[in-house]
Amino acid sequence: MSRIGKKPVLVPQGVKVEINDNTVLIEGAKGKLTRSFSPRIKIEKKDSQLIVQRATDSKIDRSLHGLTRALLVNMIKGVTEGFSKQLEIIGVGFRAQMQGANLSMQLGFSHPVIFKAPEGVKIEAPKQNIIVISGTDKEKIGKVASEIRMIYPPEPYKGKGIRYVGEFVKKKIGKAQATAGK
């Protein structure tokens, strides 16, 4: 039995769960999320718990067992607390600001880069060098954060670019400094 999958998922008060075949709808204070799961995995609601069970002990079923439980936990956490990721912009003249629902970034290109937020994701720029992405779907927030980061990933020589807050970028010495010591 999967160590993660065998644990029941606790459903807090104020969260409504509906299970139709293999589709689960979870509704809470922050919004609602729907997800379809594999027909190999059985999800049942007992009292204020969700129990995840698998039909066989095949390798695929074992991997889906723990995955399904983890996804259910993330859905419940998303509709109760929500998720957020922070990005920071480092570089001279680099900045971000909101233009309506769109994020406009000056990143040293000849034009501003405009990023449109997908549905269900909220983007804010509280400071010129900080971007906050928040919402209920953890997967979607991570995808949007990585898409914004890939516009100008941090480069290893000066450290300019967009990075996650707290991300460490290992710096390299340049060609001039490497030969200066010889």
Long-range contacts (C-beta under 8 A, 24 or more apart in sequence): 1-65, 2-54, 2-62, 2-65, 2-66, 2-69, 3-66, 4-65, 4-66, 4-69, 4-70, 5-52, 5-54, 5-62, 5-65, 5-66, 5-68, 5-69, 7-69, 8-46, 8-49, 8-50, 8-51, 9-49, 9-50, 9-51, 9-52, 9-69, 9-72, 9-73, 9-76, 10-48, 10-49, 11-45, 11-48, 11-49, 11-50, 11-76, 12-48, 12-76, 12-80, 13-48, 14-80, 15-76, 15-79, 15-80, 17-45, 17-50, 19-43, 19-44, 19-45, 24-72, 24-75, 26-72, 26-75, 26-76, 26-79, 27-79, 28-76, 28-79, 28-80, 29-79, 29-80, 30-78, 30-79, 30-80, 30-81, 30-82, 30-136, 31-78, 31-79, 31-120, 31-136, 32-79, 32-136, 33-75, 33-78, 33-79, 33-136, 33-137, 35-71, 35-75, 37-64, 37-68, 37-71, 38-64, 38-68, 40-64, 41-65, 41-68, 43-68, 43-72, 74-138, 74-139, 77-138, 78-135, 78-136, 78-137, 78-138, 79-136, 82-134, 82-135, 82-136, 83-134, 83-135, 83-136, 83-137, 83-138, 83-141, 84-132, 84-133, 84-134, 84-135, 84-141, 85-132, 85-133, 85-134, 85-141, 85-142, 85-145, 85-164, 86-130, 86-131, 86-132, 86-133, 86-164, 86-165, 87-130, 87-131, 87-132, 87-133, 87-145, 87-148, 87-149, 87-162, 87-163, 87-164, 87-165, 88-129, 88-130, 88-131, 88-162, 88-163, 88-164, 88-165, 89-128, 89-129, 89-130, 89-131, 89-161, 89-162, 90-129, 90-154, 90-159, 90-160, 90-161, 90-162, 90-163, 91-158, 91-160, 91-161, 94-129, 94-152, 94-160, 95-128, 95-129, 96-125, 96-128, 96-129, 96-130, 96-131, 97-125, 97-128, 98-123, 98-124, 98-125, 103-131, 103-148, 105-151, 105-162, 107-151, 107-152, 107-162, 108-152, 108-160, 113-151, 115-147, 115-148, 115-151, 117-144, 118-144, 130-165, 131-162
